[in-house]
Amino acid sequence: MAATTALTASAFAQAESPLPPKVEADAKKLIEKALADDQGYRTVEELTTKVGARLAGSEAEARARDWAVDHLKSLGFKNVRIETFEIPYWAREKEAAAIVSPFPQELEITGLGGSVATPEGGVTGEVVRFETMTELKNYPEGDTLAGKIVFVDEPMVRTQDGSGYGVAVAKRSGAANEAGKRGAKAALIRSVGTDHHRFPHTGLMSYEKDVTKVPTAALSAPDSDQLARALEMSDGPVTVLFELSVQTREKAPSGNVIAEIPGRTDEIVLIGAHLDSWDLGTGAVDDGAGVGIVVGAGKLMLDKRKKPERTIRIVLFGSEEVGLLGAFEYARAHAAELDKHVMGAESDFGAGKIYQFQTRYGESQLDKAAAMARVLEPLGIARGDNMAGGGPDVIPLRIAGVPVTSLRQNGWDYFDLHHTPDDTLDKIDPDELAQNVAAYAAFTWMAANMPGPFREPPAEEAAPTEDVADGAQ
């Protein structure tokens, strides 16, 4: 009798588990294979070597799309295609800055994407330093900074999860907009980064409507320190020359590259990364690593030669760096099938080890998240909360109600490299990348094969209460 009771309890536990034993076993095998596989790293290596930097809308981004199609087809993915769209184009041509007086010397800067150019020959003006964006915003408006160059010297706080970025990045657009409201000639900012190398960080900025557009650039951290010291040591004004020339076009080609592992149903599990990068480095960490992770994970699942229940779709988004343009285009182009997207996740935070599994599923579906988390736990991944963002390019999917997952990476040094010339392949640890591939392969396979939805069912479709169920019987 005791043996029968134990057997019944075991069968009941299995019946109650949202993760079928066979799917769990497959996921564990994927982890094992991924940790000994280097397809993810080889993908990043190819992309960053054969293409290099991939500025949105550029010829290099177009070559990256062609490379991606050839690469994905060679690995055996199905329905490989490019979905094209057009974007506004911006590229730097020439950039320079120097202290003119009282301590003449050059400064390391980089123009911020979207900035207007300076007049030919540059602008020269007295520098006015602000320690924070808040200090600048509180400065009186009007022509109070007429003829001056604004310098926002606010540092970024280093954190594992990158949470310091949200505060620090506000100055990338804010400095120019607030400078324009006060009659300044130009704006300079301390780079949005956590390193102390003489590499300035670029990134997108945008102008508010009806604000005077002033040219803007980022100083490397050591040059920001140097300029601050010059202001402190000088008995009078510190004058800087800043020159920036840019190339712009109203329309340039871009596109999303899509590949699939077809499933038995028309439901879709989407994993993605972005294919474009800024132009200073080779875009290895941002976001060649993500491309390698999702392609490497996809290849492992493909090699199982077992059709998943749901279609697994890999999307390499275009033009992420200039405003998530590929992400919003994907959501527009696939609006009619977004209800078939059961899950979305993006890898876009480098190649550091994943330490947390975070979800945004329906509250009644969290047993599925817990089952997934148990499988990922041996990789050193802890269960997180149910407030996942999913990644920048899945924001439009999340807004549309698609459940998303964040496999959160250790980003302690991510913003040392982000948007700089130092974003190169040698910064990626192959073993850490393999851990990412393992997590993505296992998670995606579970999402593609776990029965039932991840969304919260509509109220009228909610499961009956125990009393109702008993009464119905």
C-alpha positions in Angstrom: 0.0 0.0 0.0 2.8 2.4 0.9 4.5 1.7 -2.5 1.2 2.4 -4.3 0.8 5.6 -2.4 4.4 6.8 -3.3 3.9 5.9 -6.9 0.6 7.8 -7.0 2.2 10.8 -5.4 5.0 10.7 -8.0 2.6 10.5 -10.9 0.6 13.4 -9.4 3.7 15.6 -9.1 4.6 14.9 -12.8 1.1 15.6 -13.9 1.2 18.9 -12.0 4.5 20.0 -13.5 4.2 22.5 -16.3 7.4 21.2 -17.9 7.1 17.8 -19.5 9.9 15.5 -18.4 11.1 14.9 -22.0 11.4 18.7 -22.6 13.3 19.1 -19.4 15.7 16.3 -20.4 16.2 17.9 -23.8 16.9 21.3 -22.2 19.5 19.8 -19.9 21.2 18.1 -22.8 21.3 21.4 -24.7 23.1 23.0 -21.7 25.7 20.2 -21.7 26.4 20.5 -25.4 26.4 24.3 -25.3 29.1 24.4 -22.7 31.4 22.4 -25.0 30.4 24.2 -28.2 32.0 27.3 -29.8 29.5 28.2 -32.5 28.4 31.3 -30.7 32.0 32.6 -30.4 32.8 31.7 -34.0 29.7 33.7 -35.1 30.9 36.9 -33.3 34.4 36.3 -34.6 33.1 36.2 -38.2 30.8 39.2 -37.9 33.4 41.5 -36.3 36.2 40.4 -38.6 34.4 40.1 -42.0 32.2 43.2 -41.5 33.6 45.2 -38.5 31.7 48.3 -37.4 28.1 48.4 -38.7 26.7 51.9 -38.5 22.9 52.0 -39.0 22.0 52.8 -42.6 25.6 52.4 -43.8 27.1 50.2 -46.5 28.7 48.2 -43.7 25.3 47.5 -42.1 24.1 46.3 -45.5 27.1 43.9 -45.7 26.3 42.7 -42.3 22.8 41.7 -43.4 24.2 39.9 -46.4 26.7 38.1 -44.2 23.9 37.1 -41.7 21.8 35.6 -44.5 24.7 33.6 -45.8 25.7 32.5 -42.3 22.3 31.5 -41.2 21.6 29.6 -44.4 24.9 27.8 -44.1 24.0 26.7 -40.5 20.7 25.2 -41.8 18.1 27.7 -40.6 14.8 27.9 -42.6 12.9 30.9 -44.0 16.0 33.1 -43.9 15.1 36.6 -45.2 15.7 40.3 -44.9 12.8 42.6 -44.1 13.9 46.0 -45.4 12.9 49.5 -44.2 14.4 53.0 -44.5 15.8 55.2 -41.8 17.3 58.7 -41.5 21.1 58.5 -41.9 23.8 60.2 -39.8 27.6 59.7 -39.9 30.5 61.6 -38.4 33.2 63.0 -40.8 35.5 65.1 -38.7 35.7 65.8 -35.0 38.2 67.7 -32.9 38.4 69.8 -29.7 41.1 71.6 -27.9 41.6 74.0 -25.0 42.7 77.2 -26.7 43.5 79.2 -23.5 45.0 79.4 -21.0 46.5 75.9 -21.2 46.5 75.0 -25.0 46.1 71.2 -25.6 44.0 68.8 -27.6 41.0 67.0 -26.1 39.7 63.5 -27.0 36.0 63.8 -28.1 33.5 62.0 -30.2 30.4 63.4 -31.8 27.0 62.2 -30.6 24.8 60.5 -33.1 22.2 62.9 -34.5 24.1 66.0 -33.6 24.2 69.0 -36.0 27.5 70.1 -37.3 29.5 73.1 -36.2 30.1 75.9 -38.7 33.2 75.2 -40.8 36.2 75.9 -38.6 34.3 75.0 -35.5 33.0 77.1 -32.6 35.1 78.7 -29.9 33.7 79.7 -26.6 34.2 80.0 -22.8 33.4 76.8 -21.0 30.8 76.7 -18.3 30.9 73.5 -16.2 27.9 71.9 -14.6 28.4 69.0 -12.2 25.0 67.4 -13.0 22.1 67.7 -15.4 19.9 68.9 -12.6 22.2 71.8 -12.0 22.0 72.8 -15.7 18.2 72.4 -15.8 18.0 74.7 -12.8 20.1 77.4 -14.5 18.0 80.4 -15.7 16.8 80.2 -19.2 17.0 82.9 -21.9 20.4 84.1 -23.2 22.1 83.4 -19.9 24.8 81.2 -21.6 25.0 83.1 -24.8 28.3 82.5 -26.6 29.4 79.9 -24.1 30.1 76.1 -24.4 28.2 74.1 -21.8 30.1 71.2 -20.2 28.1 68.6 -18.1 30.6 66.7 -16.1 28.2 64.2 -14.4 29.8 60.7 -13.9 28.1 57.3 -14.3 27.8 54.9 -11.4 29.1 51.4 -12.0 26.7 48.6 -11.2 26.3 44.9 -12.1 22.9 45.3 -13.7 23.7 48.6 -15.6 21.2 50.5 -13.6 23.5 53.5 -13.4 23.0 54.1 -17.2 19.5 55.4 -16.9 20.6 58.5 -14.9 23.9 59.1 -16.7 22.4 58.8 -20.3 20.0 61.7 -19.7 22.8 64.2 -20.4 23.4 62.8 -23.9 20.4 64.6 -25.3 19.7 66.8 -22.3 22.9 68.8 -22.4 22.4 70.0 -25.9 18.7 70.8 -25.4 19.3 72.7 -22.2 22.2 74.5 -23.8 20.1 75.5 -26.7 17.4 77.0 -24.4 20.1 79.3 -22.9 21.8 80.5 -26.0 25.0 78.5 -25.8 27.1 77.7 -28.8 27.7 74.0 -28.1 27.5 71.3 -25.5 30.1 68.8 -24.2 29.5 66.0 -21.8 31.5 63.5 -19.8 31.1 60.2 -21.7 28.3 58.0 -20.6 30.6 55.2 -19.4 32.4 53.8 -16.4 36.0 53.5 -17.7 39.0 55.7 -17.1 40.5 55.1 -20.6 41.0 57.9 -23.1 38.2 56.5 -25.3 35.1 58.8 -25.6 31.7 57.0 -25.8 29.3 57.9 -28.6 25.6 57.2 -28.7 22.3 58.7 -29.9 21.1 62.1 -29.0 17.9 63.9 -30.1 16.6 67.5 -30.1 13.4 68.7 -28.5 10.9 70.4 -30.8 11.5 74.1 -31.2 14.8 74.1 -29.3 17.8 75.8 -31.0 20.0 72.9 -32.1 23.6 73.1 -30.9 26.4 70.7 -31.8 27.3 68.2 -29.1 30.0 65.7 -28.3 31.3 63.5 -25.5 34.7 63.9 -23.9 36.6 60.8 -22.6 36.7 60.5 -18.9 40.4 61.6 -18.5 39.8 64.6 -20.8 36.7 65.5 -18.7 38.9 65.4 -15.6 41.6 67.5 -17.4 39.1 70.1 -18.5 37.6 70.3 -15.0 41.1 70.8 -13.5 41.9 73.5 -16.1 38.8 75.3 -15.0 39.8 75.0 -11.3 43.4 76.1 -11.9 42.7 79.0 -14.3 42.6 82.5 -13.0 40.2 83.4 -15.8 38.0 81.9 -18.4 38.9 78.6 -20.1 38.2 78.7 -23.8 37.7 75.6 -26.0 37.6 75.1 -29.8 35.1 72.4 -30.9 34.7 71.3 -34.5 32.3 68.6 -35.8 31.3 67.8 -39.4 28.7 65.2 -40.2 27.0 63.6 -43.1 23.2 63.2 -43.2 20.6 61.8 -45.5 16.8 61.7 -45.2 16.6 58.1 -46.2 19.0 55.1 -46.1 18.4 51.4 -46.3 18.3 49.2 -43.2 16.6 45.9 -42.4 15.9 43.0 -40.0 17.3 39.6 -40.7 15.0 36.7 -39.8 15.6 33.0 -39.6 13.5 30.2 -38.2 13.3 26.6 -36.9 9.8 25.8 -38.0 7.5 24.3 -35.4 4.4 22.2 -35.5 2.2 25.2 -34.8 2.1 28.8 -35.9 2.9 30.1 -32.5 6.3 31.9 -32.2 9.1 32.1 -29.6 11.3 35.0 -30.6 14.9 35.4 -29.5 16.9 38.3 -30.9 19.9 40.6 -30.9 20.7 43.7 -32.9 23.0 43.6 -35.9 24.0 47.2 -36.2 26.6 48.9 -34.0 28.3 52.2 -33.6 31.2 53.1 -35.8 34.1 53.4 -33.3 34.9 49.8 -32.4 33.9 46.6 -34.2 30.7 46.1 -32.2 31.8 42.9 -30.5 30.3 43.4 -27.1 27.4 45.6 -28.4 25.9 43.6 -29.9 28.0 41.0 -31.8 27.9 39.0 -28.6 24.1 38.9 -28.7 24.2 37.8 -32.3 26.5 35.0 -31.4 24.5 34.0 -28.4 21.1 33.6 -30.2 22.6 32.1 -33.3 24.7 29.7 -31.3 21.6 28.7 -29.3 19.6 28.3 -32.4 22.1 26.1 -34.0 22.2 23.7 -31.0 18.4 23.4 -31.1 18.5 22.9 -34.9 21.0 20.1 -34.5 18.6 18.2 -32.4 16.7 17.4 -35.6 13.5 17.5 -33.6 10.7 19.8 -34.7 9.6 22.0 -31.8 6.0 22.5 -31.0 6.3 26.3 -31.6 8.3 28.0 -34.3 11.6 29.4 -33.0 12.3 32.7 -34.7 15.7 34.4 -34.5 15.6 38.2 -35.4 18.7 40.2 -35.9 17.3 43.7 -35.6 18.7 46.6 -37.7 19.1 50.2 -36.6 18.8 49.6 -32.8 21.4 52.1 -31.9 19.6 55.0 -33.6 16.2 54.6 -31.8 15.1 50.9 -31.9 13.9 51.5 -35.5 14.2 47.9 -36.5 12.2 46.8 -33.4 9.3 49.1 -34.1 9.4 48.2 -37.8 9.2 44.5 -36.9 6.2 45.1 -34.6 4.5 47.1 -37.4 5.2 44.5 -40.1 4.1 41.6 -37.9 1.2 43.3 -36.2 -1.3 40.7 -37.5 0.6 37.8 -35.8 1.7 39.4 -32.5 -1.0 37.4 -30.8 0.9 34.3 -32.0 4.1 35.5 -30.3 4.1 33.5 -27.0 7.5 34.8 -25.9 10.2 37.3 -26.6 13.8 37.8 -25.4 16.8 39.7 -26.6 20.5 39.5 -25.7 21.9 43.0 -25.8 24.2 43.5 -22.8 27.5 42.0 -23.8 28.9 38.6 -23.0 29.2 38.5 -19.3 27.8 35.5 -17.4 24.0 35.3 -16.9 23.2 35.5 -13.2 19.4 35.9 -13.1 16.3 34.6 -14.9 13.7 37.4 -14.9 10.2 37.1 -16.4 7.1 39.0 -17.3 4.4 36.4 -17.6 0.8 36.2 -16.5 0.5 35.8 -12.8 -1.2 32.5 -13.2 1.6 31.2 -15.4 4.5 31.7 -12.9 4.7 28.0 -12.2 6.2 27.8 -15.7 8.8 30.4 -14.9 9.7 28.5 -11.7 10.1 25.2 -13.7 12.4 26.9 -16.2 14.4 28.5 -13.4 15.1 25.1 -11.8 16.6 23.9 -15.1 18.8 27.0 -15.4 20.0 27.0 -11.8 23.0 24.7 -12.3 24.4 27.4 -14.6 24.6 29.8 -11.6 21.4 31.5 -12.6 19.0 32.6 -9.9 15.3 33.2 -10.2 14.4 36.9 -10.5 11.2 38.8 -10.3 8.3 39.1 -12.8 9.2 42.6 -14.0 11.4 41.7 -17.0 12.1 44.2 -19.7 13.1 41.5 -22.2 15.7 43.7 -24.0 15.5 47.0 -26.0 14.3 45.5 -29.3 11.4 43.5 -27.7 10.0 46.7 -26.0 7.3 47.0 -28.8 6.4 43.4 -28.3 6.1 43.8 -24.6 3.9 46.9 -25.1 1.7 44.7 -27.3 1.3 42.2 -24.5 3.8 39.6 -25.5 5.3 37.9 -22.5 9.1 38.5 -22.2 12.1 37.1 -20.5 15.4 38.7 -19.4 18.4 36.5 -19.0 20.3 39.1 -17.0 24.1 39.3 -17.5 26.9 40.5 -15.4 27.5 44.0 -16.8 30.1 45.2 -14.3 32.5 46.2 -17.1 30.0 46.6 -20.0 30.0 50.4 -19.8 33.8 50.5 -19.9 33.5 49.3 -23.5 30.0 50.5 -24.6 30.1 52.7 -27.8 33.9 53.1 -27.8 36.8 52.1 -30.0 37.6 49.5 -27.3 34.5 47.4 -28.2 36.4 44.6 -29.9 36.5 40.8 -29.9 39.3 40.4 -27.4 37.0 41.6 -24.7 34.8 38.5 -25.0 35.5 35.5 -22.8 34.5 32.3 -24.9 33.6 30.4 -21.7 31.3 33.1 -20.5 29.7 33.4 -23.9 29.1 29.6 -23.9 27.3 29.9 -20.6 25.0 32.5 -22.3 24.4 30.2 -25.3 23.6 27.3 -22.9 21.0 29.4 -21.0 19.4 30.7 -24.2 19.2 27.3 -25.8 17.6 25.7 -22.8 15.2 28.5 -22.1 14.1 28.8 -25.7 13.6 25.1 -26.1 11.5 25.0 -22.9 9.4 28.0 -24.1 8.9 26.4 -27.5 7.7 23.1 -26.1 6.0 23.8 -22.8 2.2 23.4 -23.1 -0.1 26.3 -22.5 0.2 30.1 -22.6 2.5 32.4 -20.9 0.0 35.3 -21.0 -2.7 35.8 -18.4 -5.8 34.2 -19.9 -8.8 36.5 -20.4 -11.1 36.6 -17.4 -13.8 34.6 -19.1 -11.3 31.8 -19.9 -9.8 31.6 -16.4 -9.8 28.2 -14.8 -12.9 27.5 -12.7 -12.7 27.6 -9.0 -12.5 24.3 -7.1 -16.1 24.7 -5.9 -17.4 25.2 -9.5 -15.3 22.3 -10.7 -16.7 20.0 -8.0 -20.2 21.1 -8.8 -19.8 20.5 -12.5 -18.7 16.9 -11.7 
